[in-house]
Amino acid sequence: MSKIKLAIMLIAGLGFLNAAYLLIIKLTQEPALCIQGVGDCWSVNTSRYSEIYGVPVSLLGALAFLCILFFQWLDVRFNSLNKYTSFIIFGLSLTGTIYSAFLTYIEIWVIRAICPFCVLSAFLMVLILGLSILKLGK
Protein backbone atom coordinates (compact mmCIF):
# COMPACT_ATOMS: atom_id res chain seq x y z
CA MET A 1 0.00 0.00 0.00
CA SER A 2 1.33 3.43 -0.91
CA LYS A 3 1.97 6.12 1.68
CA ILE A 4 -0.65 8.36 0.07
CA LYS A 5 -3.34 5.67 0.31
CA LEU A 6 -2.45 4.95 3.93
CA ALA A 7 -2.45 8.66 4.78
CA ILE A 8 -5.90 9.13 3.19
CA MET A 9 -7.26 6.21 5.19
CA LEU A 10 -5.82 7.48 8.47
CA ILE A 11 -6.98 11.07 7.90
CA ALA A 12 -10.47 9.91 6.84
CA GLY A 13 -10.67 7.74 9.97
CA LEU A 14 -9.69 10.68 12.15
CA GLY A 15 -12.18 12.90 10.30
CA PHE A 16 -14.94 10.36 10.90
CA LEU A 17 -14.18 10.23 14.64
CA ASN A 18 -14.13 14.04 14.83
CA ALA A 19 -17.45 14.39 12.96
CA ALA A 20 -18.99 11.61 15.07
CA TYR A 21 -17.99 13.53 18.21
CA LEU A 22 -19.66 16.66 16.83
CA LEU A 23 -22.75 14.57 16.12
CA ILE A 24 -22.77 13.33 19.72
CA ILE A 25 -22.60 16.94 20.93
CA LYS A 26 -25.47 17.83 18.60
CA LEU A 27 -27.69 14.91 19.59
CA THR A 28 -27.07 15.04 23.33
CA GLN A 29 -27.28 18.85 23.50
CA GLU A 30 -24.57 18.69 26.18
CA PRO A 31 -22.47 21.90 26.22
CA ALA A 32 -19.95 20.31 28.61
CA LEU A 33 -18.71 18.15 25.70
CA CYS A 34 -17.36 21.28 24.01
CA ILE A 35 -13.86 22.26 25.07
CA GLN A 36 -14.32 25.22 27.36
CA GLY A 37 -12.13 28.24 26.63
CA VAL A 38 -11.19 27.08 23.12
CA GLY A 39 -13.42 28.67 20.54
CA ASP A 40 -17.19 28.47 20.78
CA CYS A 41 -18.21 25.01 19.68
CA TRP A 42 -21.59 25.31 21.37
CA SER A 43 -22.74 28.41 19.48
CA VAL A 44 -21.76 26.89 16.16
CA ASN A 45 -23.24 23.45 16.88
CA THR A 46 -26.59 24.89 17.99
CA SER A 47 -26.90 27.51 15.26
CA ARG A 48 -29.46 27.20 12.48
CA TYR A 49 -26.54 26.43 10.13
CA SER A 50 -25.75 23.19 11.98
CA GLU A 51 -28.59 21.40 10.16
CA ILE A 52 -29.87 21.05 6.61
CA TYR A 53 -33.58 20.21 6.52
CA GLY A 54 -33.26 18.74 10.01
CA VAL A 55 -30.19 16.64 9.19
CA PRO A 56 -27.14 17.54 11.30
CA VAL A 57 -24.21 18.79 9.24
CA SER A 58 -21.97 16.69 11.48
CA LEU A 59 -23.81 13.56 10.25
CA LEU A 60 -23.12 14.59 6.66
CA GLY A 61 -19.46 15.12 7.54
CA ALA A 62 -19.22 11.74 9.25
CA LEU A 63 -20.78 10.06 6.20
CA ALA A 64 -18.43 11.91 3.85
CA PHE A 65 -15.34 10.79 5.76
CA LEU A 66 -16.74 7.26 6.01
CA CYS A 67 -17.33 7.18 2.23
CA ILE A 68 -13.78 8.38 1.58
CA LEU A 69 -12.46 5.71 3.94
CA PHE A 70 -14.59 3.05 2.20
CA PHE A 71 -13.52 4.01 -1.32
CA GLN A 72 -9.87 4.18 -0.28
CA TRP A 73 -10.23 0.71 1.27
CA LEU A 74 -11.73 -0.52 -2.03
CA ASP A 75 -8.76 0.99 -3.85
CA VAL A 76 -6.32 -0.84 -1.57
CA ARG A 77 -8.25 -4.11 -1.72
CA PHE A 78 -8.94 -4.07 -5.46
CA ASN A 79 -6.14 -2.16 -7.17
CA SER A 80 -7.98 -2.47 -10.50
CA LEU A 81 -10.52 0.08 -9.20
CA ASN A 82 -7.80 2.70 -8.64
CA LYS A 83 -8.89 4.89 -11.56
CA TYR A 84 -12.48 5.09 -10.34
CA THR A 85 -11.85 5.35 -6.62
CA SER A 86 -9.26 8.09 -7.12
CA PHE A 87 -11.81 10.26 -8.93
CA ILE A 88 -14.53 9.47 -6.39
CA ILE A 89 -12.25 10.42 -3.49
CA PHE A 90 -11.20 13.57 -5.32
CA GLY A 91 -14.86 14.51 -5.93
CA LEU A 92 -15.92 13.82 -2.35
CA SER A 93 -13.00 15.75 -0.88
CA LEU A 94 -13.45 18.67 -3.30
CA THR A 95 -17.14 18.89 -2.38
CA GLY A 96 -16.28 18.60 1.31
CA THR A 97 -13.62 21.29 1.04
CA ILE A 98 -15.93 23.72 -0.75
CA TYR A 99 -18.70 23.13 1.79
CA SER A 100 -16.21 23.46 4.67
CA ALA A 101 -15.05 26.79 3.22
CA PHE A 102 -18.68 27.96 3.14
CA LEU A 103 -19.25 26.84 6.73
CA THR A 104 -16.03 28.54 7.86
CA TYR A 105 -17.29 31.76 6.26
CA ILE A 106 -20.59 31.32 8.16
CA GLU A 107 -18.70 30.73 11.41
CA ILE A 108 -16.57 33.85 11.04
CA TRP A 109 -18.95 36.37 9.48
CA VAL A 110 -22.45 35.25 10.48
CA ILE A 111 -22.28 33.29 13.74
CA ARG A 112 -19.11 35.09 14.83
CA ALA A 113 -17.85 32.00 16.64
CA ILE A 114 -15.27 29.37 15.78
CA CYS A 115 -15.70 25.67 16.56
CA PRO A 116 -12.29 23.98 16.91
CA PHE A 117 -13.76 20.61 15.89
CA CYS A 118 -15.19 22.20 12.73
CA VAL A 119 -11.82 23.74 11.93
CA LEU A 120 -10.20 20.31 12.37
CA SER A 121 -12.79 18.75 10.07
CA ALA A 122 -12.15 21.36 7.38
CA PHE A 123 -8.38 20.95 7.73
CA LEU A 124 -8.61 17.16 7.40
CA MET A 125 -10.82 17.46 4.32
CA VAL A 126 -8.33 19.86 2.69
CA LEU A 127 -5.52 17.40 3.46
CA ILE A 128 -7.46 14.59 1.79
CA LEU A 129 -8.11 16.83 -1.21
CA GLY A 130 -4.40 17.58 -1.53
CA LEU A 131 -3.49 13.90 -1.22
CA SER A 132 -6.15 12.92 -3.73
CA ILE A 133 -4.69 15.40 -6.22
CA LEU A 134 -1.23 13.89 -5.66
CA LYS A 135 -2.72 10.44 -6.13
CA LEU A 136 -4.41 11.45 -9.39
CA GLY A 137 -1.10 12.87 -10.62
CA LYS A 138 0.62 9.49 -10.32
Buried (B, 14 or more C-beta within 10 A) or exposed (E): EEEBBEBBBEBBBBBBEBBBBBBEBBEEEEEEBBEEEEBBBBBBBBBEBBBEEEEBBBBBBBBBBBBBBBBBBBBBEEEEBBEEBBBBBBEBBBEBBEBBEEBBEBBEEEBEBBBBBBBBBBBBBBBBBBBBEBBEEE
